[in-house]
Amino acid sequence: MTVHLRSKLAGVGRALLALTACAAASLCPGAARADDPPPSVLYSIPAFAQAADFKKSLADLGLTLQSIYTGETLANPSGGARQGAIYEGRLELLLYADMDKIAGWPGATLHAHGYWLQGTGLSRYYVQNFLAVSNIEALPSVRLYELWLEQKLDDDKLALRFGLLGADSEFAIGRYTLLFVNATVGWPDILGHDMPSGGPAVPLSALGFRARYDFNDNFALLAAIFDGDPAGPGPGDPQRRDPYGLNFRLSDPPLLMQEAQFNYNQGKSAAGLPGTIKIGAWEYFGNVANYRADPLGIQYNLTGLQPVSLLGDYGAYAMIDQLVLGTEDDPTKGVGVFARVFGAPSERNMLDFYCDGGVNVSGLVPGRPKDAFGLSFAYDNISAAIRDAAKAASLPVIPDHEILLELTYQAQILPGWTAQPVAEYVVHPAAGTGGFNLPNAVVIGLRTTLNF
């Protein structure tokens, strides 16, 4: 894909200001809940014993500190715009504050989450595809990502959250997608391209308010309102328009997101295998491009009957996580599958259809109960409006679709330390949107993750 189109996928930050904000606030990522943190390597290496004791003493006071470093080397030996290899890394700083323990404020928690981003993205500079091959790819920087306060009420059934929020912490995420290296099985690429500035998702976020109500263990509703353009309008890369995560915008048209979550066969006594179905929708209230009037910068509607912009945009999705084979020792392990489908109106969006799916296998390797491996696919569809415009303009290449396949294996070296080789295959990078076809790309690499 072009650098202009890829700019919707990432963000950067102001080093000292964001790092100071992260250290001063309470930090908690969507994938690392403070009440269920991943194992720490500090408890696995004797030399880190004092640091582990310090963390424990703070936790007893209501402060949970955490940092996670993810580093990876990726290369595309064939295909894409050009061949090359990169190293990139992401250091996450996290703090969780239990305000009841700290200040006698029952039901309140304070969170913040910051990144130090390093390296060069393989999708941005080499493959130049839409479906980013890594979920840590971003321009180098240090930035504040999340900073919010949550208040629980009604016996913890109702949770109200406001502040700097990332929608990808809660919306459209699946349990079995967290294993994979590519970005789109997290925050789906259709949202990254169709929402202004890529939407409130890593590494960009937006000021907003979220309400969640858990009716019981089987049914929950989420609704959130965000400032609709995390980086703010303007030319160029949204990452550079909000370089440090400190824009704190409230002047843009709002973005609404809603999601219903249905859990079934939960608990050890359930008759069947557990699963989750989620149905969601989003709506943006600002002006958006009319791709039937001026797609890809080509004005082909000479009659002037089509407006250049349209008011509002929206989309919907459905997804399922399903355990299909469990284990006797751990009901959370086994063979799990996931599938997601997203749609959006063609004339208002670059992508009008997206789907992904895959299989996640864990706890089945003899002698390696913490290892996991998986296979996933993702499919981007260029909107019918853009395809029609390309045909009307007699372009030599009609944009159509892009596909990404991933095979990965995550091995635990020590509790809190994993190594993860990965292989990906990109079919039709950039979907022909540059006016020419890029060759299919092979991507190989190795990721390591340390949780402190």
VEXDREN-2710 file (C-alpha; in Angstrom, 1 decimal):
% VEXDREN-2710
k/r/px/py/pz
1/MET/0.0/0.0/0.0
2/THR/1.0/3.6/-0.2
3/VAL/2.6/5.4/2.7
4/HIS/-0.5/7.8/2.7
5/LEU/-2.9/4.8/3.2
6/ARG/-0.7/3.1/5.7
7/SER/-0.5/6.2/7.8
8/LYS/-3.9/5.4/9.3
9/LEU/-2.5/2.4/11.2
10/ALA/-0.1/3.8/13.7
11/GLY/1.0/6.7/16.0
12/VAL/4.0/8.1/17.9
13/GLY/4.7/10.1/21.1
14/ARG/6.7/12.9/22.8
15/ALA/9.4/11.2/24.8
16/LEU/9.9/13.0/28.1
17/LEU/6.3/14.3/28.5
18/ALA/4.6/11.0/27.7
19/LEU/7.1/8.9/29.8
20/THR/6.5/11.2/32.8
21/ALA/2.8/11.0/32.4
22/CYS/2.9/7.2/32.2
23/ALA/5.1/7.0/35.3
24/ALA/2.8/9.3/37.2
25/ALA/-0.5/7.7/36.3
26/SER/-1.8/4.2/36.5
27/LEU/-1.2/2.0/33.5
28/CYS/-3.1/-1.0/32.3
29/PRO/-3.3/-2.4/28.7
30/GLY/-6.4/-4.1/27.3
31/ALA/-4.7/-7.4/27.0
32/ALA/-3.1/-7.3/30.5
33/ARG/-5.7/-6.9/33.1
34/ALA/-4.5/-5.8/36.6
35/ASP/-6.7/-8.4/38.3
36/ASP/-5.4/-11.2/36.1
37/PRO/-1.8/-10.2/35.1
38/PRO/0.4/-12.4/33.1
39/PRO/3.3/-14.2/34.9
40/SER/6.4/-12.0/35.6
41/VAL/9.9/-13.1/34.7
42/LEU/11.0/-11.4/37.9
43/TYR/9.8/-14.4/39.8
44/SER/11.7/-16.8/37.5
45/ILE/15.2/-15.3/37.7
46/PRO/16.8/-15.1/41.2
47/ALA/18.8/-12.0/40.3
48/PHE/15.4/-10.1/40.0
49/ALA/14.2/-11.2/43.5
50/GLN/14.5/-7.8/45.0
51/ALA/12.5/-6.2/42.2
52/ALA/9.8/-8.8/42.6
53/ASP/9.6/-8.1/46.3
54/PHE/9.3/-4.4/45.6
55/LYS/6.4/-5.0/43.2
56/LYS/4.7/-7.2/45.7
57/SER/5.0/-4.6/48.5
58/LEU/3.5/-2.0/46.2
59/ALA/0.6/-4.3/45.2
60/ASP/-0.2/-4.7/48.9
61/LEU/-0.7/-1.0/49.0
62/GLY/-2.9/-0.9/45.9
63/LEU/-0.4/-0.2/43.2
64/THR/0.4/-2.8/40.5
65/LEU/3.4/-2.0/38.4
66/GLN/4.1/-3.8/35.2
67/SER/6.3/-3.5/32.2
68/ILE/6.4/-5.6/29.0
69/TYR/9.0/-5.6/26.3
70/THR/8.3/-7.0/22.9
71/GLY/11.0/-7.2/20.3
72/GLU/11.1/-8.8/16.9
73/THR/13.1/-9.3/13.7
74/LEU/11.0/-9.6/10.6
75/ALA/12.0/-9.9/6.9
76/ASN/10.3/-10.3/3.6
77/PRO/12.8/-12.3/1.4
78/SER/10.4/-12.1/-1.5
79/GLY/7.5/-10.0/-2.7
80/GLY/6.1/-6.7/-1.6
81/ALA/7.4/-3.3/-2.8
82/ARG/11.0/-4.3/-2.0
83/GLN/12.8/-6.8/0.1
84/GLY/14.5/-6.2/3.4
85/ALA/14.7/-6.9/7.2
86/ILE/13.9/-4.8/10.2
87/TYR/14.1/-4.9/14.0
88/GLU/11.4/-3.2/16.1
89/GLY/10.5/-3.1/19.7
90/ARG/7.9/-1.8/22.1
91/LEU/8.4/-1.2/25.8
92/GLU/5.1/-0.8/27.7
93/LEU/4.9/0.8/31.1
94/LEU/1.9/0.0/33.2
95/LEU/0.4/0.9/36.6
96/TYR/-2.9/-0.1/38.2
97/ALA/-4.1/1.9/41.2
98/ASP/-6.8/0.5/43.5
99/MET/-8.3/3.7/44.8
100/ASP/-10.1/1.9/47.6
101/LYS/-6.8/0.8/49.1
102/ILE/-5.1/4.1/48.4
103/ALA/-7.7/6.7/49.2
104/GLY/-10.7/4.8/50.6
105/TRP/-12.7/5.3/47.3
106/PRO/-14.7/2.1/46.9
107/GLY/-15.1/0.7/43.4
108/ALA/-12.7/3.2/41.8
109/THR/-9.6/2.3/39.7
110/LEU/-7.1/4.5/37.9
111/HIS/-5.2/3.3/34.9
112/ALA/-2.7/4.6/32.4
113/HIS/-0.6/3.0/29.7
114/GLY/2.4/4.2/27.8
115/TYR/4.7/3.0/25.0
116/TRP/8.3/3.5/24.0
117/LEU/8.3/2.5/20.3
118/GLN/11.5/1.7/18.4
119/GLY/12.5/0.5/15.0
120/THR/11.2/0.4/11.5
121/GLY/7.9/-1.2/10.3
122/LEU/8.2/-3.9/7.7
123/SER/4.7/-3.3/6.3
124/ARG/5.2/0.5/6.1
125/TYR/8.6/0.5/4.4
126/TYR/9.0/-2.8/2.6
127/VAL/5.9/-4.8/2.0
128/GLN/3.6/-1.7/1.8
129/ASN/0.5/-3.7/2.4
130/PHE/-2.7/-2.9/4.2
131/LEU/-2.9/-5.8/6.7
132/ALA/0.1/-4.9/8.8
133/VAL/2.3/-7.9/9.5
134/SER/3.0/-6.8/13.1
135/ASN/0.8/-5.4/15.9
136/ILE/3.7/-3.4/17.4
137/GLU/4.6/-1.6/14.2
138/ALA/4.6/2.2/14.7
139/LEU/6.8/5.2/14.2
140/PRO/9.6/5.5/16.8
141/SER/8.6/7.5/19.8
142/VAL/7.5/7.5/23.4
143/ARG/3.8/8.2/23.9
144/LEU/0.9/8.1/26.4
145/TYR/-1.8/5.7/25.2
146/GLU/-4.4/5.4/27.9
147/LEU/-5.2/7.4/31.1
148/TRP/-8.6/6.8/32.6
149/LEU/-10.7/6.5/35.7
150/GLU/-13.3/3.8/36.2
151/GLN/-16.1/3.6/38.8
152/LYS/-18.0/0.4/39.5
153/LEU/-21.5/0.5/40.9
154/ASP/-24.5/-1.8/41.5
155/ASP/-22.5/-4.6/43.0
156/ASP/-19.8/-4.1/40.3
157/LYS/-22.3/-4.9/37.5
158/LEU/-22.1/-1.3/36.1
159/ALA/-18.7/0.1/35.2
160/LEU/-18.3/3.7/34.1
161/ARG/-15.0/4.7/32.5
162/PHE/-13.8/8.1/31.2
163/GLY/-10.5/9.6/30.1
164/LEU/-8.1/8.8/27.4
165/LEU/-9.4/5.5/26.0
166/GLY/-8.4/2.9/23.4
167/ALA/-11.4/1.2/21.8
168/ASP/-9.3/-1.8/21.0
169/SER/-8.9/-2.6/24.7
170/GLU/-12.6/-3.8/24.8
171/PHE/-14.4/-3.6/21.4
172/ALA/-14.1/-6.2/18.6
173/ILE/-11.5/-8.3/20.4
174/GLY/-11.4/-12.0/20.8
175/ARG/-9.8/-14.4/23.2
176/TYR/-8.2/-16.6/20.6
177/THR/-6.7/-13.7/18.5
178/LEU/-4.2/-12.6/21.2
179/LEU/-1.6/-15.2/20.1
180/PHE/-0.9/-13.8/16.7
181/VAL/1.7/-11.3/15.6
182/ASN/-0.1/-9.5/12.8
183/ALA/-2.1/-6.4/13.6
184/THR/-5.4/-6.9/12.0
185/VAL/-6.6/-9.8/14.1
186/GLY/-6.5/-7.3/16.9
187/TRP/-8.0/-4.0/15.7
188/PRO/-9.4/-5.1/12.3
189/ASP/-8.0/-3.3/9.3
190/ILE/-11.4/-2.2/8.1
191/LEU/-11.8/0.0/11.2
192/GLY/-8.2/1.3/10.8
193/HIS/-9.0/2.5/7.3
194/ASP/-12.6/3.6/7.6
195/MET/-12.5/5.5/10.9
196/PRO/-10.8/9.0/11.0
197/SER/-7.1/8.7/11.9
198/GLY/-7.5/4.9/12.1
199/GLY/-9.9/5.1/15.1
200/PRO/-9.0/5.1/18.8
201/ALA/-6.7/2.1/18.7
202/VAL/-3.0/1.4/19.4
203/PRO/-1.0/3.5/19.3
204/LEU/-3.6/6.3/19.0
205/SER/-6.4/6.9/21.5
206/ALA/-9.1/9.5/22.2
207/LEU/-10.9/11.2/25.0
208/GLY/-14.1/9.4/25.7
209/PHE/-16.7/7.8/28.0
210/ARG/-17.5/4.1/28.2
211/ALA/-20.3/2.3/30.1
212/ARG/-20.4/-1.5/30.6
213/TYR/-23.2/-3.4/32.3
214/ASP/-22.8/-7.1/33.1
215/PHE/-26.3/-8.5/33.6
216/ASN/-24.9/-11.8/34.6
217/ASP/-22.0/-14.1/33.7
218/ASN/-23.5/-14.7/30.3
219/PHE/-24.6/-11.3/29.0
220/ALA/-23.0/-7.9/28.9
221/LEU/-23.6/-4.6/27.0
222/LEU/-20.9/-2.0/26.2
223/ALA/-21.3/1.5/24.8
224/ALA/-18.8/4.2/24.4
225/ILE/-18.5/7.7/22.9
226/PHE/-15.1/9.0/21.7
227/ASP/-13.8/12.2/20.2
228/GLY/-14.2/11.0/16.6
229/ASP/-10.7/11.9/15.3
230/PRO/-7.9/10.9/17.7
231/ALA/-5.2/12.8/15.8
232/GLY/-7.3/15.6/14.5
233/PRO/-7.9/16.5/10.8
234/GLY/-5.1/17.5/8.5
235/PRO/-2.7/16.1/5.9
236/GLY/-0.2/13.5/6.4
237/ASP/0.3/10.7/8.9
238/PRO/-2.0/10.8/12.0
239/GLN/1.0/9.7/14.1
240/ARG/2.7/12.9/13.3
241/ARG/-0.4/15.0/13.9
242/ASP/-0.5/13.6/17.4
243/PRO/3.1/12.7/18.0
244/TYR/3.0/12.1/21.8
245/GLY/-0.6/11.0/22.6
246/LEU/-1.2/14.4/24.3
247/ASN/-3.6/16.1/21.9
248/PHE/-6.6/15.5/24.3
249/ARG/-9.1/16.6/21.6
250/LEU/-12.8/17.3/22.2
251/SER/-13.7/19.4/19.2
252/ASP/-14.3/16.7/16.6
253/PRO/-17.6/15.0/15.7
254/PRO/-18.2/12.0/18.0
255/LEU/-17.7/8.4/17.3
256/LEU/-20.1/5.9/19.0
257/MET/-19.4/2.2/19.5
258/GLN/-21.8/-0.4/21.0
259/GLU/-21.3/-4.1/21.6
260/ALA/-23.4/-7.0/23.0
261/GLN/-21.5/-10.0/24.4
262/PHE/-23.1/-13.4/24.9
263/ASN/-21.2/-16.1/26.8
264/TYR/-22.4/-19.7/26.9
265/ASN/-21.3/-23.0/28.5
266/GLN/-19.3/-21.1/31.1
267/GLY/-17.9/-22.9/34.2
268/LYS/-16.7/-26.4/34.9
269/SER/-20.2/-27.8/35.3
270/ALA/-21.4/-26.7/31.8
271/ALA/-22.8/-29.3/29.5
272/GLY/-20.9/-28.1/26.5
273/LEU/-17.7/-26.3/25.5
274/PRO/-17.5/-22.6/26.2
275/GLY/-17.8/-19.9/23.6
276/THR/-18.6/-16.2/23.2
277/ILE/-20.6/-14.3/20.5
278/LYS/-20.2/-10.6/20.1
279/ILE/-22.3/-8.3/17.9
280/GLY/-21.4/-4.6/17.5
281/ALA/-21.8/-1.4/15.6
282/TRP/-20.2/2.0/15.2
283/GLU/-21.3/5.4/13.9
284/TYR/-19.3/8.5/13.1
285/PHE/-21.1/11.8/13.0
286/GLY/-18.7/13.9/10.9
287/ASN/-18.3/14.4/7.2
288/VAL/-16.5/11.7/5.2
289/ALA/-15.3/11.3/1.6
290/ASN/-17.8/10.2/-1.0
291/TYR/-15.8/7.6/-2.9
292/ARG/-18.4/7.6/-5.8
293/ALA/-17.6/11.3/-6.4
294/ASP/-13.8/11.5/-5.9
295/PRO/-12.3/8.0/-5.3
296/LEU/-8.5/7.9/-4.9
297/GLY/-8.3/11.6/-5.9
298/ILE/-9.8/10.9/-9.4
299/GLN/-12.8/13.2/-10.1
300/TYR/-14.7/11.2/-12.6
301/ASN/-18.3/12.4/-12.0
302/LEU/-18.2/15.4/-14.3
303/THR/-21.9/16.1/-13.9
304/GLY/-21.4/17.4/-10.4
305/LEU/-24.5/15.6/-9.2
306/GLN/-22.6/13.7/-6.5
307/PRO/-21.5/15.6/-3.4
308/VAL/-17.8/15.4/-2.7
309/SER/-18.4/14.5/1.0
310/LEU/-21.2/12.8/2.9
311/LEU/-22.5/13.3/6.4
312/GLY/-21.8/10.4/8.7
313/ASP/-20.5/6.9/8.5
314/TYR/-21.2/3.6/10.2
315/GLY/-20.5/-0.1/10.2
316/ALA/-21.4/-3.4/12.0
317/TYR/-19.7/-6.6/12.9
318/ALA/-20.3/-10.1/14.4
319/MET/-17.7/-12.5/15.9
320/ILE/-17.4/-15.8/17.7
321/ASP/-14.8/-17.5/19.9
322/GLN/-15.4/-21.2/20.4
323/LEU/-13.5/-23.9/22.2
324/VAL/-13.8/-27.0/20.1
325/LEU/-11.6/-29.4/22.0
326/GLY/-10.8/-29.0/25.7
327/THR/-8.3/-30.6/28.1
328/GLU/-9.0/-32.4/31.4
329/ASP/-6.3/-30.5/33.3
330/ASP/-7.3/-27.0/32.3
331/PRO/-10.6/-26.1/30.7
332/THR/-9.2/-22.9/29.3
333/LYS/-6.7/-24.9/27.2
334/GLY/-7.3/-26.9/24.0
335/VAL/-8.3/-26.1/20.5
336/GLY/-10.1/-22.8/20.0
337/VAL/-11.4/-21.2/16.9
338/PHE/-12.5/-17.6/16.1
339/ALA/-14.2/-15.8/13.2
340/ARG/-15.1/-12.2/12.7
341/VAL/-17.1/-10.4/9.9
342/PHE/-17.3/-6.6/9.4
343/GLY/-19.2/-4.5/6.9
344/ALA/-19.5/-0.8/6.0
345/PRO/-21.3/1.2/3.3
346/SER/-19.3/1.2/0.0
347/GLU/-19.7/4.9/-1.0
348/ARG/-18.4/6.2/2.3
349/ASN/-15.4/3.9/2.9
350/MET/-12.3/2.5/1.4
351/LEU/-13.1/-1.0/2.7
352/ASP/-16.6/-2.2/2.7
353/PHE/-16.1/-5.8/3.8
354/TYR/-13.5/-7.6/6.1
355/CYS/-13.4/-11.0/7.6
356/ASP/-10.8/-13.1/9.5
357/GLY/-10.6/-16.3/11.4
358/GLY/-8.2/-18.9/12.7
359/VAL/-7.4/-21.7/15.1
360/ASN/-5.5/-21.4/18.4
361/VAL/-4.0/-24.6/20.0
362/SER/-2.7/-24.5/23.6
363/GLY/-1.8/-27.0/26.3
364/LEU/-1.5/-30.0/23.9
365/VAL/2.2/-30.2/23.4
366/PRO/3.6/-33.0/25.6
367/GLY/5.8/-31.5/28.4
368/ARG/5.0/-27.9/27.2
369/PRO/1.7/-27.0/28.8
370/LYS/2.2/-23.2/28.3
371/ASP/3.1/-23.4/24.6
372/ALA/0.6/-22.4/21.9
373/PHE/0.5/-22.4/18.1
374/GLY/-2.0/-21.0/15.7
375/LEU/-3.1/-20.4/12.1
376/SER/-5.0/-17.3/11.0
377/PHE/-6.3/-15.6/7.9
378/ALA/-7.6/-12.1/7.2
379/TYR/-9.3/-10.6/4.1
380/ASP/-9.7/-7.0/3.1
381/ASN/-12.1/-6.0/0.3
382/ILE/-11.8/-2.7/-1.5
383/SER/-15.2/-1.0/-1.7
384/ALA/-17.4/-1.4/-4.8
385/ALA/-17.4/2.4/-5.2
386/ILE/-13.7/2.5/-5.6
387/ARG/-13.7/-0.4/-8.0
388/ASP/-16.4/1.3/-10.1
389/ALA/-14.5/4.6/-10.1
390/ALA/-11.3/2.8/-11.3
391/LYS/-13.3/1.2/-14.1
392/ALA/-14.9/4.5/-15.1
393/ALA/-11.4/6.1/-15.1
394/SER/-10.0/3.2/-17.2
395/LEU/-7.2/2.5/-14.8
396/PRO/-4.9/-0.3/-15.8
397/VAL/-5.4/-2.1/-12.5
398/ILE/-8.8/-2.4/-10.7
399/PRO/-8.3/-2.6/-6.9
400/ASP/-9.9/-5.6/-5.4
401/HIS/-8.6/-7.3/-2.2
402/GLU/-5.7/-8.3/0.0
403/ILE/-5.3/-11.5/2.0
404/LEU/-2.9/-12.3/5.0
405/LEU/-2.1/-15.7/6.3
406/GLU/-0.1/-16.4/9.5
407/LEU/1.4/-19.5/11.1
408/THR/3.0/-19.0/14.5
409/TYR/4.3/-20.9/17.6
410/GLN/4.7/-19.4/21.0
411/ALA/7.1/-21.2/23.3
412/GLN/7.6/-20.3/27.0
413/ILE/11.3/-20.1/27.9
414/LEU/10.5/-19.1/31.5
415/PRO/7.3/-17.9/33.1
416/GLY/7.0/-14.4/31.8
417/TRP/9.4/-14.9/28.8
418/THR/8.3/-16.3/25.5
419/ALA/9.9/-16.8/22.0
420/GLN/7.7/-16.8/19.0
421/PRO/8.7/-17.7/15.4
422/VAL/6.2/-16.6/12.8
423/ALA/5.6/-17.0/9.1
424/GLU/3.2/-14.9/7.1
425/TYR/2.1/-14.8/3.5
426/VAL/0.5/-11.6/1.9
427/VAL/-1.6/-12.1/-1.2
428/HIS/-1.9/-9.1/-3.5
429/PRO/-0.3/-6.5/-1.2
430/ALA/-2.1/-3.1/-1.3
431/ALA/-4.9/-4.7/-3.4
432/GLY/-3.8/-2.9/-6.5
433/THR/-4.7/0.6/-5.2
434/GLY/-1.4/2.1/-6.4
435/GLY/-2.4/1.5/-10.0
436/PHE/-0.2/-1.6/-10.2
437/ASN/0.1/-5.0/-8.7
438/LEU/2.7/-5.8/-6.1
439/PRO/4.0/-9.4/-6.0
440/ASN/2.8/-11.7/-3.1
441/ALA/5.1/-11.4/-0.1
442/VAL/6.6/-14.0/2.2
443/VAL/7.3/-12.7/5.7
444/ILE/9.4/-14.6/8.3
445/GLY/10.5/-13.6/11.8
446/LEU/11.1/-14.1/15.5
447/ARG/9.4/-12.3/18.3
448/THR/10.4/-12.4/22.0
449/THR/8.3/-11.0/24.9
450/LEU/9.5/-10.3/28.4
451/ASN/6.9/-9.5/31.1
452/PHE/8.5/-7.8/34.2
END
